[in-house]
Structures are given as C-alpha cells and as structure tokens.
Amino acid sequence: MMHELLANLRRRPHGPAELVADGLRVVGLVCIVIAGIGWGPLGAVSLAFVSGAMLLPRALAVRPGFDIAYCVIALVSVWSSVTDLYVTVKWWDLPMHFLMTALAAAVCYIPLERFGVVAEASTLPRPLLSTSVVTTAIGLALATFWEMFEWFGKTFLDETIYVGYRDTIGDIVAGGLGSLLAGLIMPVLVAQPGRAAASADAGEGGAAGADRSTAASDGPPTRPVA
C-alpha cells in the first residue's frame, strides 16, 4: 500500500486536469513564502501544513476533479484564515467549514477503507448508508479537532484568534453536514482513473507478451539434433 502511494506521488500527470491539480500544489509552495513575508511565521506554517495536505489526493489517485476541488478549497480556506477574512466577512466561515471538512473527511475515509480499517462499502448490505455514517463521523471528529486547535491557538499563540461558543457549534454542524454530503457521493470520489489507466497499460502489455509467446509457440518445430 505505501509503495502504491509513493508511486502515485512520483508518476507523471495524465491529462490537463491532473496538470492543473499539480499546478495548484506548486502555487501552494509559493504561497508559503508569500505568507511568511506578509503575515509572519504563523502564516508560513499554516500554508506549509496545507501544502503538505494537498499531496494526499494525488497519493490516493482520486479523480482529478476531486483533486482540484480539494486543492482550491484548501488554499481559499487557509488564506481566509491568514488574512482574517473570517472575521471581516462573518458568513464566510460556514461555507468554508462545510466544503473543507467534506473534502477532508472524504480524503481520510479513502485510505481507511484501502488499509482495511473500515470494511469496504461494496461488501456491506447498505454500502451508501455505511459510507455516509463513517464519513460523517470522520468529519465531525475533524471539525472538533479544528475547534480545539483554534482554542489552543487563541490561548497560547495569538489572542486575536476569534473563538466563541456559537461560532464553534456552528462550525462543527457545518462540517458534519458537509461530511454527510461527501459520504453520499463517495462512490464518485473514490474512483481512481490513474490506477485504472495503469492497469489498462499493464493489461495491454501483458496481452502483447502473451501474443508474442503464442506466436513463438506456433512457429515451425525445431528438428532434434542427431
């Protein structure tokens, strides 16, 4: 499994959509420098963390559209935090928590299923229900962890970080609803076109090898040496 994840990170992008996703990851790296210069070490650390997280969809070989959505929302979300957009635009917080938690929960669910931590949904009597419940639980856990991180940041790092009871509960609810949606569309998100293409290439190569072997065996028989 780990070998497969590393191979996905090293392989060349297939098609324009994967090129766009990789381009967004490059943008994330550039943003680390920009955030560090303009907003200090905390901004640089935030962008560095997000840039690392943006590698996960590529390692999992998810659909390019999902990969692009994850990278875009991750960058918008972290820049909204760094620039205090959440404070100046009060309503902006909820849609970002809805979308980012949904995508993050889906990204966390996929390796759990592939590593066998949770059962493969297709083997269960109600696969969609199972996927939705597990993904929602993951999303609620991630949303709660994020609120704990915000409390830690306000208490020990920066008192200007906004933390409040209504804000915390609203963010967790938004994250849970987004994760539920992610669970409902998980069959679309978990497809691996990169792996399928590689398997198809391998299959074609194997078929060609088999054809060559068959052709060789059909050749004129060799006469034994007296």
C-alpha positions, 0 to 999 in steps of 0.5 A: 500500500505505501509503495502504491502511494509513493508511486502515485506521488512520483508518476507523471500527470495524465491529462490537463486536469491532473496538470492543473491539480499539480499546478495548484500544489506548486502555487501552494509552495509559493504561497508559503513564502508569500505568507511568511513575508506578509503575515509572519511565521504563523502564516508560513506554517499554516500554508506549509501544513496545507501544502503538505495536505494537498499531496494526499489526493494525488497519493490516493489517485482520486479523480482529478476533479476531486483533486482540484476541488480539494486543492482550491478549497484548501488554499481559499480556506487557509488564506481566509484564515491568514488574512482574517477574512473570517472575521471581516466577512462573518458568513464566510466561515460556514461555507468554508467549514462545510466544503473543507471538512467534506473534502477532508473527511472524504480524503481520510475515509479513502485510505481507511477503507484501502488499509482495511480499517473500515470494511469496504462499502461494496461488501456491506448490505447498505454500502451508501448508508455505511459510507455516509455514517463513517464519513460523517463521523470522520468529519465531525471528529475533524471539525472538533479537532479544528475547534480545539486547535483554534482554542489552543491557538487563541490561548497560547499563540495569538489572542486575536484568534476569534473563538466563541461558543456559537461560532464553534457549534456552528462550525462543527454542524457545518462540517458534519453536514458537509461530511454527510454530503461527501459520504453520499457521493463517495462512490464518485470520489473514490474512483481512481482513473490513474490506477485504472489507466495503469492497469489498462497499460499493464493489461495491454502489455501483458496481452502483447507478451502473451501474443508474442509467446503464442506466436513463438509457440506456433512457429515451425518445430525445431528438428532434434539434433542427431 
